[in-house]
Amino acid sequence: MLESFEAIVDALPYLLGGVPVTVAAVLGGMALGLIIGVPLAVAQVYGHPLLGRLAGVYVWYFRGTPILVLLFMFYFGLFPLMELNVNALTATAIVLGLASGAYQSQIFRGSILSLSGGQFRAASAVGMSDGQAIRNIILPQALRLSLPGWSNEFSILLKDSALAYVLGALDIMARTHFVASRTYEHLALYALAALLYFLLTWAGVRSLRALEQKVAIRGYGTT
């Protein structure tokens, strides 16, 4: 028991050094997922049927392929094929973002469909183009309504980021594995890593809930 406690105390500063790497991968993935997810959602709801089908194929592929497979495929396959010199952290953020874009698109799509169709028709009636109506009326409401779903996506992406260690990124998981394989205090160190992931999840979800309350409109709902 004393050896486990000493291992935790000695390893904690080193493990904490992996927190910025993990956070960077997750935030990068969330941001890229947002950039990808919004156009995909709009294409599926308002786009040409062919464009909607193409968006559906993207969503189907990235939701149906394991993150670990995508990491290997991009890092060891596509990036070298494209002659891109991408480090492990950047590759992880890109892959997480591509996969998150598929999931976020469905969150945004559900939020768009939950809005009253009369708003779009009213915008057209006052002379707005479809693009103006989507940008100025539909998307601001849909993004606000998507925040609860974003909390869930954040927690999922944070857990998926633990796979970054297979590429050599020095995140929390990689550092924990490195220390545990040398001290043999696997239970204590992996429990410490689990606690760090739990605290990051708690902090992220709390921040998104605070943002949700801040942008909430009193009496506003969906139909």
N, C-alpha and C positions, 0 to 999 in steps of 0.2 A: 504493500500500500504506500509506504514511504517512497519507494522507488518510482512509483507512478506519479506521485505528487511532484517529486523533483523533476521528472521528465516533462511534466506539464509546465512547470515554472521556467525551465530552461528553454523549452521549445516555443513558448508563447510569443516572445518578440519576433522570432523567425516566421511563425505562422501569420502573425499580424502583418508582416511584410507582403503577404500574398493577398491581403484584402483589397488594396488598390487595383491589383491586376484583375481580380474577380469582378470588382465593381465596374472597371473600365470595359470589360467584355460584355457585361450585362447591359450597361447603359448604351454602349455602342450598338448592341443588338436590338435594344428597344427603339433607339432612334432610327436605325435603318429599317426596322420592321414597320415603323410609323410611315416612313417615306414610301415604302412599298405597299403597305396595307391600304392606305387611303385610296390611291388610284385603282387598286384591284377591286375594292368595294364599290367605288363609283362605276367602274366598268361593268360589274356584275349586275348592278341595279339599273343604271341608266344607259349603259353603252350598247353598241351594236351587238346583235346576237353572237356574231363570230368573235367579237372582242370579249364578250362575256364567257364564251366557251374556252377561249385561250386562258383567261384569268382563272376559270375553273380548273383547267388542267394544271396550272401552276399551283393552285391551292391543294389539289388532290395529290400532286407529287410530293411537295414539301411537308404536307401533313402525314403522308404515308411512309416516309423514309426516315429511319432512325437517325438521330443527330450524330451518333458515332460514325455511321456510314458516310454521312455528308461531310464530316470533318476529314475523314481519310480521302474521300473522293476529290475534295477541293484542294486540300493541302498537299497531297502526294500526287494528284492527277491533273486537275484542271489548271491550277496556278502554275505549276512547272510547264505544262503544255502551252500556256499563254505567255510564258517567259516572265512571269510576275514574281518578284522577290518579296514575298509576304512573310512576316514573322508569325510565330504561333499565336500571339495575342490578337493581331489583326485578323488572321484567318478565322479564329474562333468567333470574333465579333461579327465578321461578315457572314459566316455560316449561321450563327444564331439569328442574325438579322433577316436572312433569307427565309429561314424557317418561321421566325416570328411574324414576318410579313404575311405569310399564309394564314396564320391563326388570327392576327390582328384584323385582317381583311374581313373575316367572318364576324368579329366583334363589331366593326364599323358597319358592316352590311346589315346586321341585326338592328343596330341603332337607327340606321337610315330607314329601314322598313317599318320601324316602330312609330315613325313620325306620320302625322296626318298627310295624306296625299293632297289635300286641299291647299297646303302651303305652296307646293310647287305650281299648282294651277293658278293660284293667286299671284305668284311672282310673274308668271307668263302674262297674266291679265294686265299688269301694270307696266308691261314693256320690257321686262328683264329677259335676257337670253337664258338658255338652259345652263350655260356655264356660270353666269352671274348668279342665278338662283341657287345652284349647287354650292358655289363658293361663299356666298353672303348669307344664305338662309339655312340651307340643309346641313352643311358640314359643321358650322359652329354648334348647332344643337346636337348633332350626332357625336361629335368629339366629346362634348360634355357628358352625354349619356353613356359613353364608352368607358369612362373612368373606372367604374366598378370592375368591368372586365379586364381593364389594364392591370389592376391589382393582382388578379389571378394570373395573368400572363407574366407579370414581373416575377412572381414566386416560382413559376414553372421555368422561366428562363434562367433564374438564379441557380436552380438545381441542375439544369442542363449544362450550365457553365462548368460544373465540376469535371466534365469530360475533357476540358481543355488540357489537362495534365498529360493526356496521351500524345499530344503534339509537342510537349516540352515547355508549355507556358508555366511560369513559376507562380501559379495561383495557390489558393489555400490548399486544395487537394494535393497538388504536386509536392508542396512543402511538407504536408503531413505525411504523405507516403515516404518521402525521403528520410524524415526523422524516424518514423516508425520502423522502417526496414533496418535501421542501424541500432536503435535502442531496444527493439522488440516489445515496446510498450504500446502495442497496437490498440488495445481497448481504450486506454486513457487518452491517447492522442487523437484517435478518430472520434471519440466522444467530444473532445475539445473542438475539433473541426466542425462537428455537427452543431455545437453550440454557436460557433461563429456564423455558420450559415443561417441558423435560426434567428440570430440577432439581426443579421442583414435583411432577412425576409421581413421581420417585424418592423424594422426601421423603414424599409421601402414601402410596405403596405400602409403603415401609418402616415407616411408622407403623401401617398396618393389619396388616402381618405381625407386628409386635411385639404388637399387641393380640390377634391370633389365637393367638400363642404364650402370652400371658398368661392367656387364658381357656380354653386347651386343657385337657382332662381326660385324664390319662395312661391309656392303654389303651382310651379311648373311641373307638368307631367306629360305622358305620352298617351296616344290613343291607339 
